[in-house]
Amino acid sequence: MRRGNAARLRLPENMKYKLLAFDLDDTLLNEEHKISPRNVAALRRAAAEGLIITIATGRMFRSALPYARQLGIDVPLITYHGALIRKAAGGPDIWHRPVPLEAAIQVAEYAVEHGYHLNLFIDDVFCIPEINEYTRAYQTLSDVKFKLVGNPAEYLRREKTPPTKMNIVSFAGMDGIMAEMAAEFDARVIVTMARPDFLEITHLEATKGIALRHLAEASGIHRDEVVAIGDSLNDISMLEYAGTGVAVANAREAVKQVAQVITLSNLEDGVAHFIENYVLPARENAVPETKTHKDQADRRR
């Protein structure tokens, strides 16, 4: 991940945000998959100022929960790229859009036929076809236990339970596989990339943008009062929905193109940097900047 300078964008002085949503991996978390003390302090202060702060991640609910507890978040968490919204304290699902069973079986059959390693996520359980370097890579990142289920297509046909998310892991590059899968299953599922080696398959309504809109509207918050911060392709929908979309400096170029602000990288506490300079009422000085309103207007044409 590369480092970078904060980008310039002067937001209205009277802008008052009510909801702040942020991605975890490569956005809030550092290279050790931890929240830095500065980020913790900034987010807790934002919450103390009355903002609703929430996680919007592709991770499982159980994998995101420890971070929510660390931050003291007791609000609905957006997980599985927007397929599941559930309160940190538990209770019934607020929103759940699993992959339709028939489409899931077709994706699983395709993955098996082409020799792709496909994981399933059912009832917040990490289901794997076999134990190998791919499952170990995901488990290391998410720190969750797994359930060995064998052939994923056969398992889905047998259990008849639609998965909340499906995940292909490959260390040989994902762009080609993503294009191939998107073309094969267009209009049936969403195929997106959360990390360079993780390809994610979800329901057509399972996007961070749709989930964030659902959460904002349920809370009586207008989209202009929403901030979303992210780095990867699965974050684009929520940056486009939010009144203010923010990309960290290490974000993919496609994400920066839709962002109104580019903050510092995840290794430089970019989330805290944005909060301290744009969100908290006590901010005093403008941020060193390089990106202007005109730049953004030119890029959106």
Rosetta blueprint (number, residue, H / E / L):
1 M L
2 R L
3 R L
4 G L
5 N L
6 A L
7 A L
8 R L
9 L L
10 R L
11 L L
12 P L
13 E L
14 N L
15 M L
16 K L
17 Y L
18 K L
19 L E
20 L E
21 A E
22 F E
23 D L
24 L H
25 D H
26 D H
27 T H
28 L H
29 L E
30 N L
31 E L
32 E L
33 H L
34 K L
35 I E
36 S L
37 P H
38 R H
39 N H
40 V H
41 A H
42 A H
43 L H
44 R H
45 R H
46 A H
47 A H
48 A H
49 E L
50 G L
51 L L
52 I E
53 I E
54 T E
55 I E
56 A E
57 T L
58 G L
59 R L
60 M L
61 F H
62 R H
63 S H
64 A H
65 L H
66 P H
67 Y H
68 A H
69 R H
70 Q H
71 L H
72 G L
73 I L
74 D L
75 V L
76 P E
77 L E
78 I E
79 T E
80 Y H
81 H H
82 G H
83 A L
84 L E
85 I E
86 R E
87 K E
88 A L
89 A L
90 G L
91 G L
92 P L
93 D L
94 I L
95 W E
96 H E
97 R L
98 P L
99 V L
100 P L
101 L H
102 E H
103 A H
104 A H
105 I H
106 Q H
107 V H
108 A H
109 E H
110 Y H
111 A H
112 V H
113 E H
114 H L
115 G L
116 Y L
117 H E
118 L E
119 N E
120 L E
121 F E
122 I E
123 D L
124 D L
125 V E
126 F E
127 C E
128 I E
129 P L
130 E L
131 I L
132 N L
133 E H
134 Y H
135 T H
136 R H
137 A H
138 Y H
139 Q H
140 T H
141 L H
142 S H
143 D L
144 V L
145 K L
146 F E
147 K E
148 L E
149 V L
150 G L
151 N L
152 P H
153 A H
154 E H
155 Y H
156 L H
157 R H
158 R H
159 E H
160 K L
161 T L
162 P L
163 P L
164 T L
165 K E
166 M E
167 N E
168 I E
169 V E
170 S L
171 F L
172 A L
173 G L
174 M L
175 D H
176 G H
177 I H
178 M H
179 A H
180 E H
181 M H
182 A H
183 A H
184 E H
185 F L
186 D L
187 A L
188 R L
189 V L
190 I E
191 V E
192 T E
193 M E
194 A E
195 R E
196 P L
197 D L
198 F E
199 L E
200 E E
201 I E
202 T E
203 H L
204 L L
205 E L
206 A L
207 T L
208 K H
209 G H
210 I H
211 A H
212 L H
213 R H
214 H H
215 L H
216 A H
217 E H
218 A H
219 S L
220 G L
221 I L
222 H L
223 R H
224 D H
225 E H
226 V E
227 V E
228 A E
229 I E
230 G E
231 D L
232 S L
233 L H
234 N H
235 D H
236 I H
237 S H
238 M H
239 L H
240 E H
241 Y H
242 A L
243 G L
244 T E
245 G E
246 V E
247 A E
248 V L
249 A L
250 N L
251 A L
252 R L
253 E H
254 A H
255 V H
256 K H
257 Q H
258 V H
259 A L
260 Q L
261 V E
262 I E
263 T L
264 L L
265 S L
266 N H
267 L H
268 E H
269 D L
270 G H
271 V H
272 A H
273 H H
274 F H
275 I H
276 E H
277 N H
278 Y H
279 V H
280 L L
281 P L
282 A L
283 R L
284 E L
285 N L
286 A L
287 V L
288 P L
289 E L
290 T L
291 K L
292 T L
293 H H
294 K H
295 D H
296 Q H
297 A H
298 D H
299 R H
300 R H
301 R L
